[in-house]
């Protein structure tokens, strides 16, 4: 059951398409303090808290304070409270079990046992919020109710389940050709190459660098013949430049966000001075969405939306103020305090909270200061694209994922898990984030495999891919200036071919699971606790995941490890794919155990009475044979069956019953 | 056997007091490339590499590249290559087993399977190095030979094994009194309070803020009556200030490091402009050491040396250059490149490599540019103090530990493990660093418990203390601006009292183990692999430690965990101390297993036929009864014995045979 409670005068976020009626009574579970703008719940000692989508720390969020404040900060250290998204849905599970969605577009914090170990405190920046409280049979039921309320998750084209190679630094058509050739020559499967900011003319959205990408439609076509999709990046900021049509038209029509005095707000991002389209204004949003046509018309079928927190390197005004302050330091003895101030001022130019209070949206007639709706910006940029794709390409699925997001955006696109780093701890964070994101409707997601910032290692990349082959978005991406991390830069080609190859054998299963999760409002990835609610050890597991109803994953995520501990809540069949092409299986009893996992082994566990369809090897999704499938089987009782979803992968008649078939088996042979 | 090979013309570091003769033949194990200045060893697939002292990443260092370059950088993220120290000793263990010490005071990197998974490559900045190759029966034997060669490790007074409370931010005598009162009132044991930079007059070494610490000798005495030792910080940089005697005398006698033109090198640290005493010059070092008398004379018996990498916030010259460059940005459109440059210039003012090439040492007549001997600075600051203590207080042990260090410094003081953060991963790093540091001679060590930077949580602090009660240096320390983290700031007073209380019961054992390790050149903390060399699982364990010959530690280091996996290489007795004062024991079979560990449980494992002496509870080391000890016993065979070291804890007749006695038992009753 979902009950809605409203405080103050809420700004419409669009997260909940059809809202339930407002309840008259008091908010259950919480103590409400209007003056402090807090909701407080007293947790029992062993209560667990799940959710909050893209975030730091554990599957169980207890023990830290989180802030929904979309932020472009590349150092995701443990001390941080925010990443790029705002996903205000969580479930308390324990002595009482209930879900909460705080539909609120401003900055809000969730203190989950940080200040006091037993206290969960939600604090909003102002007192205008919709609070949904959801009760149900169990956590899965609560999540399912929530997912139904927020609407169906985005569905990408099938090719987007292939492996993608990306790097900030592919500067020309030849750079891209070299990548594709290396993969094809080594027979390592690949479906897409991503274009980062390098493809544009001086970082201008919806332009092409004519020197380095001179024949773009031909090049797109050439790549398609190789079964490679090019996926260009789109940034939130539009360069300020006379004669640049997007800028000129936006200015002329008044589509950019404005300062209090009504003049355009000028921030700086990649191109230097830039303006933000008012994504919260319907007309401006439609206009921005229409710009994607520039690339669609050249054969592009997928995009990623970046910098849409929105990221601000600096603003004209703040830079001027800092420069003036710096003048006053000259010739002085800068001690601890003044020197810290100096470095802080310059470092603090970027993503400065004051700048987010300096511009306004025109929400279809209502002027709203940006900070009050900060967390909706990236969402609405992606909505701009998603709505435009419906208009421009109504019969085709277009790949779209975003860096910033809010619940509601899950209907228009996926997300990648932000600009992570080549840290082992970020591989673990990737694992932990999957179920939290699924709870909030984000199914098409994955992390930058191998790590975006900092230098990767061969071992880290291998282990990360061994997990990444299970995530819907499977992309290897890295930043300019870091170690080159295409898999062919490293020694163990056979190992990488084996691991990525396995992805392609799993795609019929993974795609089927994705589609069922999207169409039914279920989670593709779940913590063990969700399926084994009475198991006290399952409740504590933070580094294993359930995938669909069939699999349990237990990835290796530690340097030099050649094995790991695994907890089995019940008897399972361990399946091991080895680099030499062999597969080994072993039935393992329930309980705690240690398993060996050599560097290129891919291991997963099958739950009793399940089947996994497995395709023959393929070099791209186009070549996958979805009909002639091998079945991995673990038949414990009389029969195992699998509900298999398959469609053409690009058209939109998702609900066609012909897409579903039942595979079954009574024996393991 | 130790063999020494020399390349070029080495700068004397003092790490090896009595050097073996130089070998004439070729360096074994390695391929030497003089042109590239590299030594390369080809590792077998399962070789492990131990050592490198204070460093990032695993107990097994394989899989990353490390750089010996003492650096003051507060963000110890996985991508970093250096911390505050340079400890160039490691052991390769596997198909061949040998130790290597690169006695070299400049910057040197250790690529241990980073560039190529099978390659270990040492690269020096110039070609003047002493390389010691050590072979022996096993890793422990190799380490013991190395430790014997570098000389006996520093021995602190007994009270330094008590618990210490520290914070950057105790601004007055009353602040300190409040801390002490809170501990004493709650009956949580405490032996020392640390004074950070706040106690000085405007960050001037060897001064006191007369307003906030007006009657210092009386205050020191007052604290001593409470059995509290005050431990002030000493910084490397001496403030440039007319009339400040240390500055004036240093200038007059020419004791500060100089620029190429012979004028004093002015850098900036806490007080702003400051000068570095030339710690590598005997006369200047003696002079600086003598300054400690100012505080010794007021009753102080312990110090910590900070900022001695040396840390440089900026230099006069570099600040001027940056300010000029900033002027050129004015009025321009700063795009990605120029804005990154701007922020990089200002951020890069601190600890800039160029600044370390801009000053010189007078090494008793030989002028040496700082970067060539960079890693010796902190070492020699601590040597200055250590030698002075021998002169000024010959009959008493003075507590001394340093942030920066090089091998050789271990004879003069301990180290703390740098300015860590309140991250769970830093608790784990603390665990991993203990054996690596012991290998390099650093026995008196520990991390800032609860974490120095960033905000701690009650749970993190509790878990960290549960490990910290076993480390010789046991100090809770935190930075200004972070959450207050004295244990009494949190709810579970009984839990903290129980955990810290147990430390005091263990001190007879811990002190005895420390003294034996120091006097015999052994490791107090060891990886499991060192004692169980043929056990393939022991070789992989990265989160358990052996302590002495008796204990195995398996700390909990994950948020919300209420248990963990443990590997037992042999049958052991699990001992659990519970908050309610009870103790439970259970004999556990060898193998992999999961153990429950409630939040305030302290659990360790006893190896077969061992005894652990346990004192009665005490509120300070002064009150510990070292004579009437309870014995924890695990008698598997005929008899268990324990070699117990005990002395008065402050005098220096360490080798007196009367300090040793044999405890034994034939039964567990």
Boltz contact constraints between the chains, C-beta under 6 A:
constraints:
  - contact:
      token1: [A, 58]
      token2: [B, 559]
      max_distance: 6.0
  - contact:
      token1: [A, 58]
      token2: [B, 560]
      max_distance: 6.0
  - contact:
      token1: [A, 60]
      token2: [B, 560]
      max_distance: 6.0
  - contact:
      token1: [A, 62]
      token2: [B, 560]
      max_distance: 6.0
  - contact:
      token1: [A, 63]
      token2: [B, 457]
      max_distance: 6.0
  - contact:
      token1: [A, 63]
      token2: [B, 459]
      max_distance: 6.0
  - contact:
      token1: [A, 63]
      token2: [B, 559]
      max_distance: 6.0
  - contact:
      token1: [A, 63]
      token2: [B, 560]
      max_distance: 6.0
  - contact:
      token1: [A, 78]
      token2: [B, 423]
      max_distance: 6.0
  - contact:
      token1: [A, 79]
      token2: [B, 454]
      max_distance: 6.0
  - contact:
      token1: [A, 117]
      token2: [B, 458]
      max_distance: 6.0
  - contact:
      token1: [A, 270]
      token2: [B, 336]
      max_distance: 6.0
  - contact:
      token1: [A, 271]
      token2: [B, 335]
      max_distance: 6.0
  - contact:
      token1: [A, 272]
      token2: [B, 333]
      max_distance: 6.0
  - contact:
      token1: [A, 272]
      token2: [B, 334]
      max_distance: 6.0
  - contact:
      token1: [A, 272]
      token2: [B, 335]
      max_distance: 6.0
  - contact:
      token1: [A, 273]
      token2: [B, 333]
      max_distance: 6.0
  - contact:
      token1: [A, 313]
      token2: [B, 339]
      max_distance: 6.0
  - contact:
      token1: [A, 323]
      token2: [B, 330]
      max_distance: 6.0
  - contact:
      token1: [A, 326]
      token2: [B, 326]
      max_distance: 6.0
  - contact:
      token1: [A, 330]
      token2: [B, 323]
      max_distance: 6.0
  - contact:
      token1: [A, 333]
      token2: [B, 272]
      max_distance: 6.0
  - contact:
      token1: [A, 333]
      token2: [B, 273]
      max_distance: 6.0
  - contact:
      token1: [A, 334]
      token2: [B, 272]
      max_distance: 6.0
  - contact:
      token1: [A, 335]
      token2: [B, 271]
      max_distance: 6.0
  - contact:
      token1: [A, 335]
      token2: [B, 272]
      max_distance: 6.0
  - contact:
      token1: [A, 336]
      token2: [B, 270]
      max_distance: 6.0
  - contact:
      token1: [A, 339]
      token2: [B, 313]
      max_distance: 6.0
  - contact:
      token1: [A, 343]
      token2: [B, 346]
      max_distance: 6.0
  - contact:
      token1: [A, 346]
      token2: [B, 343]
      max_distance: 6.0
  - contact:
      token1: [A, 346]
      token2: [B, 346]
      max_distance: 6.0
  - contact:
      token1: [A, 423]
      token2: [B, 78]
      max_distance: 6.0
  - contact:
      token1: [A, 454]
      token2: [B, 79]
      max_distance: 6.0
  - contact:
      token1: [A, 457]
      token2: [B, 63]
      max_distance: 6.0
  - contact:
      token1: [A, 457]
      token2: [B, 114]
      max_distance: 6.0
  - contact:
      token1: [A, 458]
      token2: [B, 117]
      max_distance: 6.0
  - contact:
      token1: [A, 459]
      token2: [B, 63]
      max_distance: 6.0
  - contact:
      token1: [A, 559]
      token2: [B, 58]
      max_distance: 6.0
  - contact:
      token1: [A, 559]
      token2: [B, 63]
      max_distance: 6.0
  - contact:
      token1: [A, 560]
      token2: [B, 58]
      max_distance: 6.0
  - contact:
      token1: [A, 560]
      token2: [B, 60]
      max_distance: 6.0
  - contact:
      token1: [A, 560]
      token2: [B, 62]
      max_distance: 6.0
  - contact:
      token1: [A, 560]
      token2: [B, 63]
      max_distance: 6.0
  - contact:
      token1: [A, 565]
      token2: [B, 565]
      max_distance: 6.0
  - contact:
      token1: [A, 592]
      token2: [B, 594]
      max_distance: 6.0
  - contact:
      token1: [A, 594]
      token2: [B, 592]
      max_distance: 6.0
